[in-house]
């Protein structure tokens, strides 16, 4: 991800992460669960818009193809899916209003023509990396509310 950001800087970089989601019941709490997203693979994607304030992937068919191909390759022994949208900001790692609006839109996106892609975007983690110091933050949209989540990066 760092290399993706360095190559795009000072513009925003973008990519997608694939992995697994585990649901674990919280001890001594009957109806409470924690969710762990574990990324196994990252794909840097060239933004169709070179900008310091936004990224854009306009070709939904190409994105659909990248997602399908990655999942087919990675799903040999595991249940792999798209788990995160990644992008950078030239400075800072918190969502802009555009990011927040896109998070809400993609979380409720429904398009009969692109069912695979629309289903894939539900409950994704949005990772944002600061382009100057490479600090990373994570966010998720649940019921139209944005929550910051803990992100751990293993080297």
C-alpha positions as CSV (number, residue, x, y, z in Angstrom):
1,X,0.0,0.0,0.0
2,X,2.9,2.3,0.8
3,X,4.4,1.8,-2.6
4,X,1.0,2.5,-4.2
5,X,0.8,5.8,-2.3
6,X,4.4,6.8,-3.2
7,X,3.8,6.2,-6.9
8,X,0.6,8.3,-6.9
9,X,1.9,11.1,-4.6
10,X,0.9,14.0,-4.5
11,X,-2.3,12.6,-6.0
12,X,-4.6,10.2,-4.2
13,X,-3.8,6.5,-4.6
14,X,-6.5,3.8,-4.5
15,X,-6.8,0.1,-4.3
16,X,-8.7,-2.8,-3.0
17,X,-8.0,-5.5,-0.4
18,X,-9.2,-9.1,-0.4
19,X,-9.4,-11.4,2.6
20,X,-11.7,-13.0,5.2
21,X,-14.2,-11.8,7.7
22,X,-14.6,-13.7,11.0
23,X,-17.5,-13.2,13.4
24,X,-16.6,-14.0,17.0
25,X,-19.1,-14.0,19.8
26,X,-18.0,-11.8,22.7
27,X,-17.5,-13.8,25.8
28,X,-20.3,-13.5,28.4
29,X,-22.5,-11.5,26.0
30,X,-25.2,-13.6,24.3
31,X,-26.1,-11.4,21.3
32,X,-22.8,-9.4,20.9
33,X,-20.3,-10.2,18.3
34,X,-16.9,-8.8,17.1
35,X,-15.9,-8.8,13.5
36,X,-12.3,-9.3,12.3
37,X,-11.3,-8.4,8.7
38,X,-8.1,-10.0,7.7
39,X,-6.6,-8.9,4.4
40,X,-4.5,-11.4,2.4
41,X,-4.1,-9.5,-0.8
42,X,-3.8,-5.9,-2.0
43,X,-4.3,-4.6,-5.5
44,X,-3.3,-1.0,-6.4
45,X,-5.6,0.4,-9.0
46,X,-4.9,3.5,-11.1
47,X,-7.3,6.2,-10.4
48,X,-9.2,7.5,-13.5
49,X,-8.9,11.0,-12.0
50,X,-5.4,12.3,-11.1
51,X,-6.2,14.6,-8.2
52,X,-5.0,15.6,-4.8
53,X,-8.5,15.7,-3.4
54,X,-10.2,12.6,-4.8
55,X,-9.9,9.3,-6.6
56,X,-12.2,7.8,-9.1
57,X,-12.7,4.4,-10.7
58,X,-15.1,5.1,-13.6
59,X,-14.9,1.7,-15.4
60,X,-17.2,-0.5,-13.3
61,X,-16.8,-3.4,-15.7
62,X,-13.0,-3.3,-15.3
63,X,-13.4,-3.2,-11.5
64,X,-15.9,-6.1,-11.6
65,X,-13.3,-8.1,-13.7
66,X,-10.5,-7.3,-11.3
67,X,-12.6,-8.4,-8.3
68,X,-13.8,-11.6,-10.0
69,X,-10.2,-12.6,-11.1
70,X,-8.7,-11.9,-7.7
71,X,-11.3,-13.9,-5.9
72,X,-11.0,-16.8,-8.2
73,X,-7.2,-16.9,-7.8
74,X,-7.3,-16.4,-4.0
75,X,-10.3,-18.7,-3.2
76,X,-8.3,-21.9,-3.7
77,X,-8.5,-23.0,-0.1
78,X,-10.4,-20.2,1.7
79,X,-13.5,-18.0,1.7
80,X,-12.0,-14.9,0.2
81,X,-13.9,-11.7,-0.6
82,X,-13.4,-8.0,-1.2
83,X,-13.1,-6.5,2.3
84,X,-11.7,-3.0,1.9
85,X,-11.4,0.0,-0.3
86,X,-8.1,1.8,0.2
87,X,-7.0,5.3,-0.8
88,X,-4.6,8.0,0.4
89,X,-4.8,11.6,1.1
90,X,-1.8,13.9,0.5
91,X,-2.0,14.9,4.1
92,X,-4.2,13.3,6.8
93,X,-6.0,10.0,7.1
94,X,-9.6,10.9,8.0
95,X,-12.6,10.7,5.5
96,X,-13.5,13.8,3.6
97,X,-17.2,14.6,3.0
98,X,-16.8,13.0,-0.5
99,X,-15.4,9.8,1.2
100,X,-18.3,9.7,3.7
101,X,-20.9,10.2,0.9
102,X,-19.3,7.5,-1.2
103,X,-19.1,5.1,1.8
104,X,-22.8,5.6,2.4
105,X,-23.7,5.2,-1.3
106,X,-21.6,2.1,-1.9
107,X,-23.0,0.5,1.3
108,X,-26.5,0.8,-0.1
109,X,-25.7,0.5,-3.8
110,X,-28.1,-1.7,-5.7
111,X,-27.7,-2.2,-9.4
112,X,-29.4,-5.1,-11.1
113,X,-26.9,-4.9,-14.0
114,X,-23.9,-5.1,-11.7
115,X,-25.1,-7.5,-9.0
116,X,-21.7,-8.9,-8.3
117,X,-20.1,-5.6,-7.7
118,X,-23.0,-4.1,-5.7
119,X,-23.1,-7.1,-3.4
120,X,-19.3,-6.9,-3.0
121,X,-19.4,-3.3,-1.6
122,X,-21.6,-4.0,1.4
123,X,-19.9,-3.4,4.8
124,X,-16.5,-2.7,3.5
125,X,-13.7,-1.2,5.5
126,X,-12.4,2.1,4.1
127,X,-8.7,2.4,4.7
128,X,-7.1,5.9,4.4
129,X,-3.4,6.4,4.4
130,X,-1.6,9.7,5.0
131,X,0.7,10.3,2.0
132,X,3.3,12.1,4.1
133,X,3.8,9.7,7.1
134,X,1.9,6.6,5.9
135,X,-0.3,6.5,9.0
136,X,-3.4,4.5,8.3
137,X,-7.0,4.7,9.7
138,X,-10.0,2.5,9.1
139,X,-13.7,3.3,8.8
140,X,-16.9,1.4,8.2
141,X,-20.4,2.5,7.3
142,X,-23.2,0.8,9.3
143,X,-26.8,2.0,9.0
144,X,-25.6,5.2,7.3
145,X,-23.3,6.1,10.3
146,X,-19.5,6.2,9.9
147,X,-17.4,4.5,12.6
148,X,-13.7,4.5,13.0
149,X,-12.3,1.1,13.6
150,X,-9.0,-0.2,14.9
151,X,-6.5,-1.2,12.2
152,X,-3.5,-3.4,12.9
153,X,-0.8,-3.8,10.2
154,X,1.4,-6.9,10.4
155,X,4.7,-6.5,8.7
